[in-house]
Amino acid sequence: MGLVIRLRRHGGRKKPFFRIVVADSRSPRDGRFVDQIGTYDPGSDPPRVSLKQEETQRWLKMGAQPSATVKQLIKGAGGAA
C-alpha cells in the first residue's frame, strides 16, 4: 500500500476548492482517504493554502509521496517537501 499526499476536489462547477489529503495510491481522486492535512483555495486572491505542518511532516517521514502540485504547495507554505 503506497500512500500519497494529493488534492481532493470539492466546490461547485468552475469554483474549485481542494482538500489536501493522505490517501492510498490505488483509491480514486475523490474517494477514500486516510487523513486530511490541509486545504487549498485557488479562487481567492491570492490563492490560500492552509496546512497542518506537524501532520504533514509526520506523513512525509512515514513515506507518503506528495504529488507534484502538493509538493509546490508545501514549499510555498513554508514546509520542506
N, C-alpha and C positions, 0 to 999 in steps of 0.2 A: 504494500500500500504506500504509494508516494503522495506526500502532502504538498499542496501548492497554495500559495497566497495569491488570490486573484480577486477581480471585481465581480460583484453580483448586481445585476441591473434592476433598478426599481424606478418608479416615476411613470409619468404618462408618455404618450407619443410625442416625440420631439422635445421632451423635457426630462432628460435622463438624470437619474440620481443613483449613485453606486454605493454599495456597502463593500468594504474590504474584508474578505473572509478567508479562513483557512479551510480547505476542502480536500477531499480525496481527488486525485487527478482523474479518476475514472467517472466521477459524477458530472452531470450536465452543468452548464454555466449558472443557471438559476435553481439548481437542485439542492440536495442535502449538503450541509456544511458542518464543520466541527466547531468553529469558534468565529465570532465576529470581532474584529480588532480595530475597525475604524469606518469612516465614511469619506466619500469624495463627491463634491457637488460642483460639476463643471459649469453649471448655469449661472452661478453667482459671479460677480465681478469684483475682485479677482476670484478665480476658482478656489474653493475652500476644501482643505484636507484636514481631517482630524484623526489622529492615530493614538492608540493606547501603546505608548513606547515600550513599556515593560513587557506587555503581552507580545508585541511584535518581535522584540529581541529574544524572548523565550522560544517562540516558534521557529525563528531563524536558527537558533542554537540546536533545536531538536531536529533540524534538517529540512524544514519546509522550504521549497524553492519559490521565490516570488516571480510573477510574470514580468515581462518587460515594462509594462505600464506601471505596475505596482512598485517595481524597483525604482523607477523615476520618482514616484510619489513619496516613497520612503526617504529618498535622498533629499527631495525638496522640503520635506517636513523636518529635516534635521537628524534623521536616523542614519545608520550605516547599513547598507544592503549588500 
